[in-house]
Amino acid sequence: MTLVQLARLPDWPAAMPRDLALAHTGVGDAQMKEWEPRGLVRFRPRGPRGVAIASRASLDVALQTLFSSPVADDGDIEFD
């Protein structure tokens, strides 16, 4: 994975490869892989030399969905 210095990016690009999409969203690869079969995020081979990219808009929608969905286990946590 390529590390990207955020200060060097004036704004996030409209579409990005997986490593940049992970940096943009801050989620782990497992979460990104969960979004893909659900159709929330699609990586398509449209970048330079066929690199698969996903739209920033779809990544932002997936994040919004993540934070607007109730978490099933929130009420099940018990503290001693």
C-alpha positions in Angstrom: 0.0 0.0 0.0 1.3 3.5 -0.9 1.3 6.0 1.9 -0.1 9.3 0.9 0.8 12.6 2.6 -2.6 14.3 3.0 -0.9 17.8 3.1 0.3 17.2 -0.4 -3.3 16.7 -1.7 -5.3 19.9 -2.1 -8.5 17.8 -2.5 -9.4 14.2 -3.0 -9.7 13.1 -6.6 -13.1 12.2 -8.1 -12.0 8.6 -8.5 -9.2 6.7 -6.7 -7.5 3.3 -6.6 -7.9 1.0 -3.6 -5.0 2.3 -1.5 -6.1 5.9 -1.8 -9.8 4.9 -1.3 -8.7 3.2 2.0 -6.9 6.4 3.0 -9.8 8.6 2.0 -12.4 6.6 4.0 -10.2 5.5 6.9 -11.8 2.0 6.9 -9.9 -1.3 6.8 -9.6 -3.5 3.7 -12.2 -5.9 5.2 -14.8 -3.2 5.4 -14.1 -2.1 1.8 -14.4 -5.8 0.7 -17.8 -5.9 2.5 -19.1 -2.9 0.6 -18.1 -4.3 -2.8 -20.5 -7.3 -3.0 -23.3 -5.0 -1.6 -22.7 -2.7 -4.6 -21.9 0.3 -2.4 -18.5 0.7 -3.9 -17.3 -0.6 -7.3 -13.7 -0.6 -8.5 -13.6 -0.5 -12.3 -10.5 -0.9 -14.5 -10.5 2.7 -15.8 -7.4 4.2 -14.3 -3.9 4.5 -15.9 -2.8 1.1 -17.3 -6.1 -0.5 -16.3 -5.8 0.2 -12.6 -9.2 -0.3 -10.9 -10.7 2.9 -9.4 -13.8 3.7 -7.4 -15.7 7.0 -7.4 -15.2 9.3 -4.5 -19.0 9.8 -4.4 -19.7 6.1 -3.9 -17.0 6.0 -1.2 -18.7 8.9 0.6 -22.1 7.3 0.3 -20.8 4.0 1.7 -19.3 6.0 4.7 -22.6 7.8 5.2 -24.4 4.4 5.2 -21.9 3.0 7.7 -22.5 5.8 10.2 -26.2 6.1 9.7 -26.9 2.4 10.3 -27.5 1.3 13.9 -24.9 -1.1 15.3 -26.6 -4.2 16.4 -24.1 -4.9 19.3 -24.2 -1.5 20.9 -26.8 -2.5 23.5 -25.2 -5.8 24.3 -22.0 -4.5 25.9 -21.8 -5.2 29.6 -19.2 -3.6 31.9 -18.2 -5.1 35.3 
